[in-house]
């Protein structure tokens, strides 16, 4: 009975160590996931900013296209020192660059977060997930062993109680004589 109690204490201590290690792994994983979330939010902010810039460029392009290229008397108009076509070409170039940047940002967002962390952090996150799975399996094994030890200890205690009650009955029977 004493051995079973000591074995139970050892298993409980091992389980507590695994629980502590699992909590540390969870904390590390949550830290990386928080970093990933912050990066995702920053990415979303960048996408929104580029989308706004693109919308503004589209508006400016429409305004430039609507402007007459020549004054009614046939003389070229003054468009701030640049020709209207040159200004439009510049705006179209900016629009193309903004569209490319938007496509890049959206591709990063659609990758499911895998590109939001650098390679080392992504690798660390995968390793932490694997370690967490291992610790969870070990914890389940320890819980099972603890359950078996408790059942064994309960059975031992029950066996020890039965003889005591039998002795008590014998003493009571002897007293009644």
Secondary structure as GFF3:
##gff-version 3
##sequence-region A 1 177
A	DSSP	alpha_helix	2	66	.	.	.	ID=ss1
A	DSSP	alpha_helix	84	110	.	.	.	ID=ss2
A	DSSP	alpha_helix	119	176	.	.	.	ID=ss3
###
